[in-house]
């Protein structure tokens, strides 16, 4: 009997020692990785009111943490993280007469200031511990050379930021340069 009491005491002692990581409720991102360094210029094309997938693409991934685990949007949630994109250049705009979209990842072309928006999946963990961390990957597939500069190649750096469901913006991170072959 004494053995079982001792074993129970040791198990209780060990379980009280489990420490979960603690992060601030404001999301944080770091360590961007870009999957390749050279892409062909690709211009977005619409056929029958649908965007055609371009041939060249790049994966951009980064690490994230969030203390209360409120990242991503559930399917059908149209009330949170509402933004507008310009119907011509597909960049983020404040003009509410433009196309409305729910988003939580922002990728800014540092050459032009154009911000493209993306969605990450719903990431809230179940259970009592909501702290979350991981790596997110997004696919970029539109690469346009600046038209006022005549050259064979152009280089773009991207600035990335995320927002949680409470509207708290993360820090920003910048990718390494991506070289665009201007054809």
Secondary structure, 3 states (H helix, E strand, C coil): CHHHHHHHHHHHHHHCCCCCCCCCCCCEEEEEEECCCEEECECCEEECCEEECCCCCEEEEEEEEECCCCCCCCCCCCCCCEEEECCCCCCEECCCCCEEEECCEEEEECCCCCEEEECCCCCCCCCCCCCEEEEEEEEECCECCCCCCCCCEEEECEEEEEECCCCCECCCEECCCEEEECC
